[in-house]
Amino acid sequence: MHEVSIIQSMLDIAFDQAESQGANQIHQLNLRVGAISGVVPEALQFAFNSCTEGTIASDAKLEIEWVKAVCYCPQCHAEFTPHDWVYVCPRCERLTHEIRQGRELQLVSLEVS
Ligand SMILES: [Zn+2]
């Protein structure tokens, strides 16, 4: 499962951060996830729950900020929000592969004590 490795690497960073701040508990992790990052929200939460078990983040909350997808059409220089997995420009109906945002997958901040 893709989500487990994502959570694992984010937790590695979170644990390092908590340790360097002398914290012994993580209360919340704030993530920014793109709509077309390929991540399934339920799977992410499930992975989070199982990966944090028995750790200093066992009671932590996973907060996800979703970033909508934005594509760019080089033909008519328009930015648009794609539907599903087909990135077709609504003006000229050309396919584009230029994605301006929506693939984010980052740990933005965390709350520790
Ligand atoms: Zn276009």
Boltz pocket constraint, residues with backbone or C-beta under 6 A from the ligand:
constraints:
  - pocket:
      binder: B
      contacts: [[A, 73], [A, 74], [A, 75], [A, 76], [A, 77], [A, 78], [A, 89], [A, 90], [A, 91], [A, 92], [A, 93], [A, 94]]
      max_distance: 6.0
